[in-house]
């Protein structure tokens, strides 16, 4: 939220103008995942920006103002940001329902997947809805918690700087970044986090559509595991052949696919705008079991896609039509 507020005596409009004049773009993302060997996981808030060399010193000054002197006192602006976040998440459900379904299923399997759903999935939507709905009665408490989070996150010990530039650009950053390092406070000891209790679940979530989004998710190995490369290939093969045929062509869904995400430790089967639920789950189960027993010849992986062409299949039945009598 601090990126959308004022800082260092500038209100939001003035900060937005400074950013527009001195930066090519400024944003943030909450990121989580396993390390390459899956022996540890990380949770990061990543701020990124670009700037021309001649504007780089002032761009770093803007970042310093936001990190060190970010202003969380403008309650009207805070209310608007909460409403904007809520509306963005709500409007993403229908076009990206399969991603919400995958996150909801995967959250029960690994801690990084749990955090990913907590920050970007249905849990985040419900949290923002609750905060937006009770803002007037709880705004002071929200401001206090944001100040506490800011003191825990924005400090020297948590800072990792990554620079993409040529030698001149790296030199400019080094010359100007010490201003930020000098102003950032020292590390503040946080209370030890409780790890979530994870257990596989069968969840059904009501959404305002006439079709569904189905996901079945399994735990998967890390990047460096010997099976990782084959699982990546398997996800492409399943998406382009079996799932395409049985879920999209025969089942009438807009899409059927699989994905392998070693950073979250997940292998997922997903359908998009699907008129069926139980039938799709059975297809996922059947193919998962049969795929484990299949020995794929090397020639299978030579072509980038084995999906049938549009001319070789019957016309597709749209999901909403498939649900009508």
N, C-alpha and C positions, 0 to 999 in steps of 0.2 A: 504493500500500500504506500510505502514511503516514496516510491518512484513517481507516484501521481499526486504528491502533495507539494507544498512549498518547502523552502529550505534557506537557511542563512539570511533571514530577513526578506526574502523574495516570496511573494505569494505564488500560487500554482500557475497562473497565467504568465507571470514573469519568468518562472522557471521553465515553462514550456517553450517560451520564446528563446531563452538562452540555449536550450537543448537543440532547438531547430536551427539556430544560427551557427552553432559550433560543432554539432555532431551529425554524422550521416544516419544515425539510428541509435537508440538506447532502449534496452529491454532487459528482462530477467526471466529466469526459468527455475523451477524447483526440480532437482534431478536426484535420482537414487539408483542404486544398482549394486551388483556384486563386483568385486575385483576379478581379475582374469582367472584366478584359481578358485574363486568362490569361498575362500577362507575368511574373508571379511567383506563388509559392505560399506557404502558411503551414502551420506545425505548432504547435498550441497544446494545452496542458492547461488545461481550463476548470473552475474550481471555482465552484459556485453555492450560494447559500443564501437563505433568506427569514427574516425576523424581525419581530416587532412593534416599534414605535418604542420602547416602554419597555424592551425587551430588546436593542436594537441595540448599545449599548456593550459589553455582555458577549458578544454574538455575535461582534463584531469581535475581542474579546480571545481568544476561542476559536480563531478563524482565525489570529491572530497566534501563539498557542501551537503550533498544528499546523505552520505554515510555518517558524517559527524554532526551536522546541524539540521538534519531533517525535521520538519515541523509537523507534528501530529495534532495540532490544536484546532485546525479548521474542521469543525464538526459537519458543516454542510457539505464540504467537499468529500469527507469520509463517507457520508451517507450516499452520495452520488456514486462513489467508487464501488461501494457494496452492491448497490442496485445494478450497476453496469456489469459487475462480475456475475451476479445472479442471473441476469438476462442472457449473458453470453453462454453460461453453462446450460441454462434451460433450452436455449435455441439450438444447442449442439446435440441434444438427445436424439432427435429424429434423424438428422443426417449422419450422426456418428454413434448410433445406438449399439453397433457391434463392438466398438471400443469400450463403451461403458460396460457392456456385458462381459467382455474379456477381463476388464479390470476387476469387476465384482467377483468373478470366479477365481481369478489368480490371487486375489488378496488373502485367500485362506491357505495359501501354499508356501509363500516365502515372505520374509520381512520387507525386502525392497518392493515386491509387488503390493504388499499391504500399504506401504507408504505412498506408492504411486497412485493407488486408488484413493487413499485418504486425501491426497493433494489435488487430484485431477478428476476423480470419479464422482459417483453418486453421493458418497460421504461428504465430499467438499460442497456439492450442491445443497445438500440438506443443511450443512453448517452455515453456508452463506445465506440461505433462505431464513434460517432462524435468527441470524444476526441482523439481517436487513429488516425483518419483521418486528424485532424488539429493540431497534436502534435507539429510539427516543428515550426509553426507560433504562437502557444499559450502556449508553454511549460513554459514560465516564469510566465504567469498568473495562470496556473495550480499549479505550485509550491507554489505561494503565497497563493492560496486558501487552499491548503493542510496544510500549516503552520498555517493558521487561524483556520482550523478545529482541528488541533492537540492541539492548545492552549485552545480551547473550551472544548475538550473532555478529554484530559489527565491531570486531576487535582485531588486533594484530595477529593473534594466534590462529584465527580462523582464515586469514587472508592468503590466498594463492593467486598469483598474477601470471597470466599467460599472454604473451605478445606475439602477434603475427605481423611482421614488418621486415623491411630490409635493414641493413646496418644503420642507416641514418635514423630510421624510425625507432629502432631499439635504443639508440643513444638518446633520442629525445625523451622517450619514456623514462629511462633511467635518470635523466637530469631533472625531471619534473615529478616523479612519483614519490620522492622523499617527503614532499609536502603532505601527501596523504598519510604516509607511514608515521610521520611525526604527530599528526593530529588524532589518529585512531587511538582509542584507549587500550589499555592492557587487557589481557584475557580475564573474563569473569567466570568463576567456577559455577557450572550449572549442576542442578540436581541430576542424579543418575536416572536415566530413562528406563521405564519398565518396558520390557519386550512384550509385544502382543502375543496372546495365545492363539496359535494357528491350528485349524482343523478343517478338513474338506467339508464343503457345504453343497447342498442342492437348493439354490435360491431362485425364486420367481419374483420379478419386479414388474409392476404395472406401469406401462407407458401409454401416452395418448395417441396410439396408432392402431390401424387395423391389421398390421403385420408385426412380426416379432424379430428379435435379434437373439440368436442362440449361440452359446459359447460353452465349450468343454475344454478344460485346461489341466495340464499335467506338469509336474515338476520335471525340470530338465537340467542337464549338466552344465558345467562352466565352459568358458571360451577354450581353455587349454585341454579339455577332455578330448580324447581321440574320437569320440562319437559326435563332437560338435559340428564338424564339417558335413558329415552325413546327414545329420538332423537338419541343417540348413538346406541341403539339396532335397531332402525328403519333403520339407515344407513346400518348396516350389513345385515338386512333382505332384503332390497331393492337390495343391491349389489348381494346377493346370489340367489335371486329368480327372481323377475319381470324384473329388468334391465338386468340380465344375459340372461334371455330367450328372451326378445324382442329386445335387442340391439346386443348382441353377437350371439346368436343362430339364430334368425330369420333375424336380420338386417345385419349380416355378419361383424360386427366390431370386432376388437381384444378384446375389453372390454367395459363393461358398468357398472358403479358403482356410489355410492353415498358416501358422507363423511360428518361428523359433526365435526366442529372445533370451540369449544367455546372460544378458545384463540383469534381467529380472529372474532368471532361472525358470522359464516357462516355455512349454510347447502348447500351442492353442489351436483348436478347431473352432471356426467361426462361421456363422451365416449372417447375411445382410438382407433386411426386409423380406423375411421368410414367412410364408403362410402356414408353415407347420412347425411344431415344437418337438413332440414326442418322436415323430418320424425322423427328424434331423438328428436328434440325440442318438437314436438307434444307428443311423448311418455313421455318425462319429465313432460309436463304440465298435461297430462291425469293422470299419476300416482300420481303426487303431489296432485291433487284435490281429487282423489279417496282414497288415503292413509289417508287424513285428516278425512274422514268419516268412516274409517274402525275401528272396535273394535276387537283387537287382543286377542284371548284367551291365558291364561297363558301357555298352552302346546306348543304354537307356538315358545316360546323362549327356550325350553329345549334343542333342538339340536343346536350345534354350527354352522351348515350350512344346508340350505335346497336346495342347488344347485343340479340340476340333474346330474347324473353320465355321463361319456362320452359314456357309453354303452346304455343309454336310450334315446339318441337324435340322430338326423340325422347328417351326417358329416357337419362340418362348411364350409361355403363359405368364402374364404379369402377376405379381403376388396378390394385388388387390382383387384381380379377376379370379384368381384361384380360390379365394375365400368366399366368393359369391356363389349362391346356388345355381 
